[in-house]
Amino acid sequence: MPAPIPVTAALGVAALGYTTVIERNWFALRRFDIPVLPPGSGPLRVLHISDAHLTPGRKRLMSWIRSLDDLDPHLVVNTGDSISHPESVRYFLDALGPLLDRPGVFVLGSNDMYAPKPFNPARYLWGPSSRWHERKSPDLPWEKLRDDMAAAGWLDLNNQRGRLAVGGLDIALAGVHDSHIKKARYDQVAGQADPAADLRVGVMHSPEPRLLDQFTADGYELLLAGHTHGGQLCLPFYGTLVTNCGIDRERARGLHRNPADGQAWLHVSAGLGTSPWAPARFACRPEASLLTLVPRDSG
Ligand SMILES: [Fe+2]
């Protein structure tokens, strides 16, 4: 016999409250050790943040981001989709707070450029959101976001290479803009990563397999991406339903190898936020990750 309508309605309200209020604000810090450094060096603490989609009212998210400075990272990597509102740049910078005084790098995502529009979240199940992008002109202050992070000393890796000395290590980096809106220009960073560096890091917003393979072929041994939100609405004991890009759902979040049997390490962040028009998470808590880089096995 079906449940009475009041019971069904109560369950619906409880589910809505859990996904939009409780889990959406139940921030998780993921920790991974990654053996990617030369023998005898490190450890190097890398804080990976992504997909904050910040709007001015998200006070809990802002204060949690600010608290991440207590982890004492050597390097902060922001893989984009930081804002979702025209006024959000100053709130995002304020949330970063002391993290901006640390070495950092960033790329941008589509949501840093285009304001979110109302949509049916079920559309994610039918294919990548890149198909919905019809707007030609950005309507969010992405240049201010970029310039303010750069003014704080963070390296802009949008279709650019960079070099950083942090924690006593020489790090060669390359990054691309968002492939999801066809702004990734790998040809502008293509070429063998400097083998003389202590570490080679590739940074991108969307973990598109074509890009992952290009970074890997050029010798980048640690690849960092966001964009997927880990699926955002997941099934317990099954995991990610959709990745919103070309990556397989098993690698839509967390630490894996690229290719699956290869040498490069791939970390995909499930992200800190959600679109304001899809403000729910289930079985996929919002997160930041502390990646502790340690020496490779010498054997
Ligand atoms: Fe995002």
Residues whose N, C-alpha, C, O or C-beta is under 5 A from the ligand:
A	BS01	LIG	D51 D81 H227
